[in-house]
C-alpha cells in the first residue's frame, strides 16, 4: 500500500503495519516512533490512515535489504524526489560505519537524483 501511495504500484501479497497502541508491548527501535510521527494522512477505502513517508519507506526497505526491497527502493527513487539529507542522516545514525547499505544508498541517490 505505501509503495502505491508514493507512485509505484506492484502486486503484493502482504501489508506491513507499524502499530502504535499504548497497551501493546512490542519490541521497537526509537526510529519507529519517528516513522509514526512523520506519517502522512492518506485516504484508503474512504478512511484516513497514516502512511509512511517515501523517505522512511526507503529507509525501512534498506534496513530489511531483501532483493524485492532493493528493487522497490530503486523504483521509488526513480519515481519521486526525496529528502536526501534526511535519508543519509537517519540511515547513518542506525548503521555501523562499514555497513555496505550506506554506499548502496549513496549510489542510488546519485543514479536517481531529480
N, C-alpha and C positions, 0 to 999 in steps of 0.2 A: 504494500500500500504506500509506504513512504517513497519508494522509487517512483511510482506513478505520480505522486503528488509533486515531485520535482522534475517531471517531464520525461521520464524513461519508464515505459510500460513494458513489462515482460511477464511471461507466465511464471507463476509460483504456486507452491502448494503449502506455504506456511505464512504465518503472520507473527512478527516479533513484537512483543509488548514490553514496555518498561512500566511497571505498576508502582504508583505512589499511594500507599494506604497506611496510615499510622498503625493500624492493628496487625498488619502483615510484616513479619520479620524475615527478610531475605538478605543474603549477603549482597553487598553493593559497594561500589567504589564511589568516592566523592563526586567523580565526574558524572555519575548517573543523575545526581541531583541537578547539576548544571544542565544536562540534556533536557530534563523536565522543565526547568525554568525557562529555557530558550525555545521550547517547542512552540510552534505556530498553530493557532486555532484554524482548523480546516474542516469544511463541511464534507461529511461522508454519510451517504444514505440518509440525508436530512438531519443529521446530528452534527454538532460541532465537537470535534475531537482534537486533542493536541497531537501534532505530527512533528517529528524530529526535523530540525533544520537540515539543509543539504550538507552543511559543514559537519554537523555532528553525525549525520548518516555516513559520510565519507570516513570519519574517524572510527566509528564503530565497525565499519567494514574492514578498515585497515587493521584494527585490533584483532578481528577474527582471522583475516588473511587467508580465507579459503579461495580456491580457484574462482568460484562464482562471485565472491566478494570483490576480488581484484578486477574482474570483468565489469561488475556493477560500478566500481569506482571510476574506471575509465569512461564508462557511458555517462555517468553523472558529470564528470569534469569536462567532457566533450559538449554536454548539453547546456550547462549553466555556468555563469561566473560565480566564483566562491571567494570568501574572505581568506586569502592565503595566509595572512598574519595569524589569524585565529587558528587555522589548521596547524601551522608549524608550532606555535606556542603551546597549544593544547597537547599535541602529539608528543612534542619534546618533553613535556612535563610528565608523561606517563611511561615513556620507553627508555631503556638503557641507552647510553651514548652510542654503543656499537650496534644497535638494532638495525637490520637492513631495511625495515619498513620506513625509516626516516628518509633514506636515499630513494626508495621506491616512490614515496610521496613527492619528493622534490623533482624527480624525473618526470612524473606525471603532470605536476603543475607546470613545468617548463613546456611540456608537449602540448598541453591543452589550455594554455594561457589565453584568456579572452581579451 
